[in-house]
Amino acid sequence: MVKLVRHLVRVVQATRREKAKREIRSPQWPRVEKEHLAKHPTCAACGGSKRPQVHHEKPFHTDPSLELDPNNLITLCMGKFECHIRIGHGDSFEYYNPHVVTHAARVMAHPDQREAVEAEAKLRRVRNEPGGS
């Protein structure tokens, strides 16, 4: 029961976070997001299709020129495994994981390594601050 409540809280946090960011994004973002999800509809870490979100490998606030760059995007989900927050953000939206692409690929290839990859993502995360790297 506690896991379910925590999951629901995280899903709500992710949804609110995405809505709040819409105000600071490029007006072209909805089109880029839609195109990305059309090409990459499933999570790069688990293959799931529940609650897919487009995640920036390098946060766009640290390099605004990368906001719409398709090479800076990866699909991660907020489904059962919460790949967006656990792998993309190292278990907290206050951070980002600069190794998200390699971590996602590792989990996809070796699902049995998920716990170790999540722990590594948490150790290697970087504070998600404007102007940060």
Contacts in CASP RR format, 6 or more apart in sequence:
PFRMAT RR
TARGET T0000
AUTHOR 0000-0000-0000
METHOD contacts of the structure
MODEL  1
MVKLVRHLVRVVQATRREKAKREIRSPQWPRVEKEHLAKHPTCAACGGSK
RPQVHHEKPFHTDPSLELDPNNLITLCMGKFECHIRIGHGDSFEYYNPHV
VTHAARVMAHPDQREAVEAEAKLRRVRNEPGGS
7 79 0 8 1.000
7 80 0 8 1.000
7 82 0 8 1.000
10 78 0 8 1.000
10 82 0 8 1.000
10 85 0 8 1.000
11 51 0 8 1.000
11 78 0 8 1.000
11 79 0 8 1.000
13 85 0 8 1.000
13 93 0 8 1.000
14 51 0 8 1.000
14 53 0 8 1.000
14 78 0 8 1.000
14 84 0 8 1.000
14 85 0 8 1.000
14 93 0 8 1.000
17 93 0 8 1.000
18 53 0 8 1.000
22 29 0 8 1.000
24 61 0 8 1.000
25 60 0 8 1.000
25 67 0 8 1.000
26 32 0 8 1.000
26 67 0 8 1.000
26 68 0 8 1.000
28 68 0 8 1.000
29 67 0 8 1.000
29 68 0 8 1.000
32 68 0 8 1.000
32 70 0 8 1.000
32 73 0 8 1.000
33 54 0 8 1.000
35 70 0 8 1.000
36 54 0 8 1.000
36 70 0 8 1.000
36 73 0 8 1.000
36 75 0 8 1.000
37 52 0 8 1.000
37 54 0 8 1.000
37 75 0 8 1.000
40 73 0 8 1.000
40 74 0 8 1.000
40 75 0 8 1.000
41 49 0 8 1.000
41 52 0 8 1.000
41 75 0 8 1.000
42 48 0 8 1.000
42 49 0 8 1.000
42 52 0 8 1.000
42 75 0 8 1.000
42 77 0 8 1.000
43 49 0 8 1.000
43 52 0 8 1.000
43 75 0 8 1.000
43 76 0 8 1.000
43 77 0 8 1.000
43 79 0 8 1.000
43 81 0 8 1.000
43 83 0 8 1.000
43 104 0 8 1.000
44 74 0 8 1.000
44 75 0 8 1.000
44 76 0 8 1.000
44 83 0 8 1.000
44 101 0 8 1.000
44 104 0 8 1.000
44 105 0 8 1.000
44 108 0 8 1.000
45 76 0 8 1.000
45 77 0 8 1.000
45 81 0 8 1.000
45 83 0 8 1.000
45 87 0 8 1.000
45 103 0 8 1.000
45 104 0 8 1.000
45 107 0 8 1.000
45 108 0 8 1.000
46 77 0 8 1.000
46 80 0 8 1.000
46 81 0 8 1.000
46 83 0 8 1.000
46 107 0 8 1.000
46 108 0 8 1.000
46 111 0 8 1.000
47 77 0 8 1.000
47 108 0 8 1.000
48 77 0 8 1.000
48 79 0 8 1.000
49 77 0 8 1.000
50 77 0 8 1.000
50 78 0 8 1.000
50 79 0 8 1.000
50 80 0 8 1.000
51 77 0 8 1.000
51 78 0 8 1.000
51 79 0 8 1.000
52 75 0 8 1.000
52 76 0 8 1.000
52 77 0 8 1.000
53 75 0 8 1.000
53 76 0 8 1.000
53 77 0 8 1.000
53 78 0 8 1.000
53 84 0 8 1.000
54 73 0 8 1.000
54 74 0 8 1.000
54 75 0 8 1.000
55 73 0 8 1.000
55 74 0 8 1.000
55 75 0 8 1.000
55 76 0 8 1.000
55 84 0 8 1.000
55 88 0 8 1.000
55 100 0 8 1.000
56 66 0 8 1.000
56 67 0 8 1.000
56 72 0 8 1.000
56 73 0 8 1.000
56 96 0 8 1.000
57 72 0 8 1.000
57 73 0 8 1.000
57 74 0 8 1.000
57 98 0 8 1.000
57 100 0 8 1.000
57 101 0 8 1.000
58 66 0 8 1.000
58 72 0 8 1.000
58 96 0 8 1.000
58 98 0 8 1.000
59 96 0 8 1.000
59 128 0 8 1.000
60 66 0 8 1.000
60 67 0 8 1.000
60 72 0 8 1.000
61 130 0 8 1.000
61 131 0 8 1.000
61 132 0 8 1.000
62 130 0 8 1.000
62 131 0 8 1.000
62 132 0 8 1.000
62 133 0 8 1.000
66 72 0 8 1.000
74 100 0 8 1.000
74 101 0 8 1.000
74 104 0 8 1.000
76 83 0 8 1.000
76 84 0 8 1.000
76 87 0 8 1.000
76 88 0 8 1.000
76 100 0 8 1.000
76 104 0 8 1.000
77 83 0 8 1.000
77 84 0 8 1.000
78 84 0 8 1.000
78 85 0 8 1.000
81 114 0 8 1.000
83 104 0 8 1.000
83 107 0 8 1.000
85 91 0 8 1.000
85 92 0 8 1.000
85 93 0 8 1.000
86 118 0 8 1.000
86 121 0 8 1.000
87 97 0 8 1.000
87 100 0 8 1.000
87 103 0 8 1.000
87 104 0 8 1.000
87 107 0 8 1.000
87 117 0 8 1.000
87 118 0 8 1.000
87 121 0 8 1.000
88 96 0 8 1.000
88 97 0 8 1.000
88 100 0 8 1.000
88 103 0 8 1.000
88 104 0 8 1.000
88 121 0 8 1.000
89 95 0 8 1.000
89 96 0 8 1.000
89 97 0 8 1.000
89 121 0 8 1.000
89 125 0 8 1.000
89 128 0 8 1.000
90 96 0 8 1.000
90 97 0 8 1.000
90 118 0 8 1.000
90 121 0 8 1.000
90 122 0 8 1.000
90 125 0 8 1.000
91 118 0 8 1.000
91 121 0 8 1.000
91 122 0 8 1.000
91 125 0 8 1.000
92 125 0 8 1.000
93 128 0 8 1.000
94 127 0 8 1.000
94 128 0 8 1.000
95 125 0 8 1.000
95 126 0 8 1.000
95 127 0 8 1.000
95 128 0 8 1.000
96 125 0 8 1.000
96 126 0 8 1.000
96 128 0 8 1.000
97 103 0 8 1.000
97 121 0 8 1.000
97 124 0 8 1.000
97 125 0 8 1.000
97 126 0 8 1.000
98 124 0 8 1.000
98 125 0 8 1.000
98 126 0 8 1.000
99 120 0 8 1.000
99 121 0 8 1.000
99 124 0 8 1.000
100 121 0 8 1.000
103 117 0 8 1.000
103 120 0 8 1.000
103 121 0 8 1.000
106 113 0 8 1.000
106 117 0 8 1.000
107 113 0 8 1.000
107 114 0 8 1.000
107 117 0 8 1.000
126 132 0 8 1.000
126 133 0 8 1.000
END
